[in-house]
Amino acid sequence: MNGVVKTHQPVIVVHGGAWKIPDHMITDSEQGAKLAALEGYKVLKSGGSCIDAVVKAVSSLEDNPAFDAGRGSVLNEAGGVEMHALVMRGDTCDVGGVLCIQHARNPVQVARIILDESPHCLLAGEAGLKMARKHNLPEENIDYFITDHVKEELKNFDKYTQAVDGLFNTNTGHDTVGAVALDCHGNLACATSTGGITAQQVGRVSDSPIVGSGGYADNESVAVSTTGHGESIMKVNLAKTIACYVEAGLAPKEATAKALKKMNSRVGGSGGAISVDTRGRVGVHFTTERMTWAKIGGSDVNGVVGKFVEFGCDATNVKKESV
Amino acid sequence: MNGVVKTHQPVIVVHGGAWKIPDHMITDSEQGAKLAALEGYKVLKSGGSCIDAVVKAVSSLEDNPAFDAGRGSVLNEAGGVEMHALVMRGDTCDVGGVLCIQHARNPVQVARIILDESPHCLLAGEAGLKMARKHNLPEENIDYFITDHVKEELKNFDKYTQAVDGLFNTNTGHDTVGAVALDCHGNLACATSTGGITAQQVGRVSDSPIVGSGGYADNESVAVSTTGHGESIMKVNLAKTIACYVEAGLAPKEATAKALKKMNSRVGGSGGAISVDTRGRVGVHFTTERMTWAKIGGSDVNGVVGKFVEFGCDATNVKKESV
């Protein structure tokens, strides 16, 4: 892109959900996160905007049946699918969110249309679908979204396990997906998308589409996407808490860890979050057993910016590949 | 109440919305706020909980056709009514919220049922109504909610005025209602309720039911209820921003003023908020032309705790009556 001043080295970070990911799902999950990071980074590398990059990355995760968002969304109590998504841009703090939407192949793209075209920030169900149709976004019938895995999960659903373990250990499928990015113009954006939690009540609103809970982005602080026990994330406004800590002087890494620790001590829930600020400082932290993540760029990558994609699903085993 | 240790002097603060309240509506608005504060304070005085007090106060405002919440809610583009409410308790940070609900006479009571009885924090439309019915909460047909005033307002609605002035000056009806309270046990709670904005899109979600935007309560910081331009309030997470400022050491009064100033400079919107902390320190601030408010108790009332109710709708003219 000629004539455009590139002032910043771009960064993208994605997550595929913080929960007790079973061993047999790790490869698909890690590869999916890596692919999404690569797709988002391609946008950034060509001079594209952070908002385009996070929507691209999250669309990739939604299209991947390995994750609980878009295709592969978990089933609610009625055996149906209700999805939620949020996008936010850090230059203007403009927000687009959609909740309890059905049929839209990529809820994150509906959120983006709401951000760009609606005077409102957040639309429910049919209103979101109406916007999507007006802008010819792709739709699918319910069979497209449902995988054998989520059918199995609903069958095995045990209310007691869900109520007790689900709250504190996030053992059941909660793999919300998300991305944060810094583009070459120095702007931040975040995106988060989810199918919610297995056997959830029809009409239950996840934390993911809620600004300040599922995500937050402000060039003056940080871009954040969160995952984990939704009700706990809402109670502490996890994403905004991280932004407040960064505004108060903490680096994204410390702010993200501190906010998750605070959430656990204050309301008892586990989760994870990814964050990046305009200096390219990155935070990746989780208090669940595992969280799939992938990252390209960032201030800790000296002299090899954009040469490698790092990814993993736990704290110890970081994988690295050439881009 | 025998055997209960009363450690704190109770405080209640209510608001009836921050906007350009026309002169002819001031008396009804002020008297309604005063009545709601008195009803909520009665609960606190008898040793009742802050959550009971804010629900009582907001129910009173919802029942009052002078306010845009419950009866008197403004009409959406289709001439219908969709209401939103939030309650939060500061001891546990538990949240109950309902959005786009119809027929429930008191949306704040539905939010309370969700807080007490649902494993989820936030329910949409039909799901909220289902909860309300399960617990025999009162319902009304649409004629109950609609007043001549809101019919007139929809008729006079001018899209240009709404899009331009509405955003920055909040000239059109935005009278979200809310309450915050400190009870004699030292606990905080908040409640917020609204019918949204005139001619809003069907399915538009207001900031009011969104935790961190429409309200927030945490004994470790502050209880807040907000009002004003909903989209702006969401973009900055106004309620949580106030809580962050208090956590960082500001008094509720300074935190509330600083957050509203920040909202205006960052995203251009006007609004108002009320707040109280466990020390009984109160914040009442607005950047709109007017905001109706009422207050009983608070750390600035030396030696005459609970003897007077103060109320008003602008910064200069504070009225005071014996309780």
Boltz contact constraints between the chains, C-beta under 6 A:
constraints:
  - contact:
      token1: [A, 93]
      token2: [B, 235]
      max_distance: 6.0
  - contact:
      token1: [A, 93]
      token2: [B, 267]
      max_distance: 6.0
  - contact:
      token1: [A, 95]
      token2: [B, 235]
      max_distance: 6.0
  - contact:
      token1: [A, 100]
      token2: [B, 124]
      max_distance: 6.0
  - contact:
      token1: [A, 120]
      token2: [B, 204]
      max_distance: 6.0
  - contact:
      token1: [A, 121]
      token2: [B, 231]
      max_distance: 6.0
  - contact:
      token1: [A, 121]
      token2: [B, 234]
      max_distance: 6.0
  - contact:
      token1: [A, 122]
      token2: [B, 205]
      max_distance: 6.0
  - contact:
      token1: [A, 123]
      token2: [B, 203]
      max_distance: 6.0
  - contact:
      token1: [A, 124]
      token2: [B, 100]
      max_distance: 6.0
  - contact:
      token1: [A, 124]
      token2: [B, 124]
      max_distance: 6.0
  - contact:
      token1: [A, 124]
      token2: [B, 203]
      max_distance: 6.0
  - contact:
      token1: [A, 124]
      token2: [B, 205]
      max_distance: 6.0
  - contact:
      token1: [A, 126]
      token2: [B, 203]
      max_distance: 6.0
  - contact:
      token1: [A, 127]
      token2: [B, 201]
      max_distance: 6.0
  - contact:
      token1: [A, 127]
      token2: [B, 202]
      max_distance: 6.0
  - contact:
      token1: [A, 127]
      token2: [B, 203]
      max_distance: 6.0
  - contact:
      token1: [A, 201]
      token2: [B, 127]
      max_distance: 6.0
  - contact:
      token1: [A, 202]
      token2: [B, 127]
      max_distance: 6.0
  - contact:
      token1: [A, 203]
      token2: [B, 123]
      max_distance: 6.0
  - contact:
      token1: [A, 203]
      token2: [B, 124]
      max_distance: 6.0
  - contact:
      token1: [A, 203]
      token2: [B, 126]
      max_distance: 6.0
  - contact:
      token1: [A, 203]
      token2: [B, 127]
      max_distance: 6.0
  - contact:
      token1: [A, 204]
      token2: [B, 120]
      max_distance: 6.0
  - contact:
      token1: [A, 205]
      token2: [B, 122]
      max_distance: 6.0
  - contact:
      token1: [A, 205]
      token2: [B, 124]
      max_distance: 6.0
  - contact:
      token1: [A, 210]
      token2: [B, 210]
      max_distance: 6.0
  - contact:
      token1: [A, 211]
      token2: [B, 234]
      max_distance: 6.0
  - contact:
      token1: [A, 212]
      token2: [B, 212]
      max_distance: 6.0
  - contact:
      token1: [A, 212]
      token2: [B, 237]
      max_distance: 6.0
  - contact:
      token1: [A, 212]
      token2: [B, 240]
      max_distance: 6.0
  - contact:
      token1: [A, 231]
      token2: [B, 121]
      max_distance: 6.0
  - contact:
      token1: [A, 234]
      token2: [B, 121]
      max_distance: 6.0
  - contact:
      token1: [A, 234]
      token2: [B, 211]
      max_distance: 6.0
  - contact:
      token1: [A, 235]
      token2: [B, 93]
      max_distance: 6.0
  - contact:
      token1: [A, 235]
      token2: [B, 95]
      max_distance: 6.0
  - contact:
      token1: [A, 237]
      token2: [B, 212]
      max_distance: 6.0
  - contact:
      token1: [A, 237]
      token2: [B, 240]
      max_distance: 6.0
  - contact:
      token1: [A, 240]
      token2: [B, 212]
      max_distance: 6.0
  - contact:
      token1: [A, 240]
      token2: [B, 237]
      max_distance: 6.0
  - contact:
      token1: [A, 240]
      token2: [B, 240]
      max_distance: 6.0
  - contact:
      token1: [A, 244]
      token2: [B, 244]
      max_distance: 6.0
  - contact:
      token1: [A, 267]
      token2: [B, 93]
      max_distance: 6.0
